[in-house]
Amino acid sequence: MSAMSEAAAEFHTETGKVVEVHKGRAIVELEVSARSGSKPECARCGLCSAAGAKAGALPELRASVPAGLAIAPGDRVEVRLRLATPGKAGLLLLGLPLVAFLGGLFLANWLWKSEAAMMACGFGALGAAFLVLYAVGRRRGAMATITRKL
């Protein structure tokens, strides 16, 4: 597989309407059409099928706005989505907090043999895991970037 086709497989381009703009980021409502779900990269994304679970709901996502691109609510834009595998995302979002919670429980049980300490450490570790996931998500940035105004 060449570098060009490998790079193309990692991103997906969609169009959408800007709902809100704030400090270099925008909320974009994607325009889901009949062709959605038929592209090869749609199997890896799952965004449109997740929105289809609610009748008539359109997927919304947070996208970064490049410097120099002036957009306003109501503008149609092209959005480049960075693809992720649902399995990896699920494992990270559910597995890490579960492991942290259980680790906190077992550590407190080993150290103090107290149910109150176990619950405090377990829920403290759970909260810390979610804070770590939040911080990593903020640092990594949006999974989507607005490429141009249509």
N, C-alpha and C positions, 0 to 999 in steps of 0.2 A: 504494500500500500504506500503510495507516495505521500510526501509531506503535505502536498496541496489537498489531496482527497481526505487525508486524516484531519486536517484543520477544518475542512468543510463539514466533516461529520460531527464535530464538537459544537457547532452552532446551528441555530435555526432562526430564520427570519420570518416575522409576522408583521401585520399592520394593526394599528389600533388608534384609539381616540384618547387624548390626554384628559384626565379627569381633574387632576390637581398637580400643581408645581410648587416646590418648596426647597430652597437651598441646594440646588444642583441635583435634585431628585424629582421624579414625577411618578404619579400613579397613572398607569395606562390600562384602559379597558380594551382587551384584544377583540378583534373582529373575527369571530368564529364562523367559518363558512361550511358549506357541505363538503368541501374538499379536505377539511381538517380531519386528521386521523388517517389519511391515506398516504401521507409522505413517509419515507423510510425512517426519518428521525422522530416521528410521532410516537413510535413504540417506546423510545427512551424518555420522552418528555412526560406525557400523560396529563399535561395541564388542561387541555380542552376537555378530556374525558372526566377529569375531576370536577370541572365546572358544570358539566352536563348532568351531574348527579342532582343538582338543583334545577328544577324546571325553569327554563328561560334565562338562567344565570350566565353571564359572560365572565370569563376569567379576568381578574385584575391583578396587576403585578407592579412592583416598585422597580423603576428603571433609573439608571443614572443618566444625567443630561450632560453631554460634552460642553466644555467651555466654548462660548461663542455662538452656540445654537440657541436662538430665542424662540421659546414655545410658550403657549398659553392654553388654558383649559379650552377644550373643544377642537384643538388642532389635530389633524390626522398625521400620524408619524409611522416610521418604520422602526421596528424594534428587533435587535439581535439578542436572542436568548442563548445563554450558555447551558448546555445540556448536562444533566446529571442522571445517574441511574437511580431508579426508585428504591432498589434494594440497599444501596449504600446510604442513601438519605434516611431511609427508615431505620437502618441499623444505628446510624449516628444519633438520630433524634430520639429513638426509643431505647437503644441498647446502652448508650453511655449513661443516661440518668438511672437506669435500672441497676447497672453495675455499681455506680456510685452509691446508690441507696443501700444495696445489699452489703457493699464494702463497709459503709458507715455502721450498719447494724452489727456486722461480725466484729469489727474493730472495737466497738463499744462493749460488746458482750465479752470479748477477750480481756479488755482492760478493766472494766468495772462490774460486770455481771449484774447490771441494773437495767430493768426494762425502760425506765425513764431516760437513762443515758443512751440506750440503744435507739429509742425513737428520736431523741434530739440529734444524735449524730447521723442517723439515717436521713432524716429530713433536712438537716444542714448540708449533708453531702449532695442530696438531690437538688437543693437550691443552688449550691455551688456549681453543679454540673450544668444546670440551665443558664447560669450566669456566664460560664465559659462558652457555651454554645452561642449565646447572644453576642458576647464580645468577639468571637471568631467571625460570626456573621456580619457584624458591623465593620470589622477590619477588612474582611474579604471584599465587601461591597455588594452591590446589587448583582443579581444573576442575569440582569438584562441591561442593555444599553440602547438608548435611542440613537440611531445612526443618521437619520435625516427627517426633515419635515416634508410631508407630501402636499 
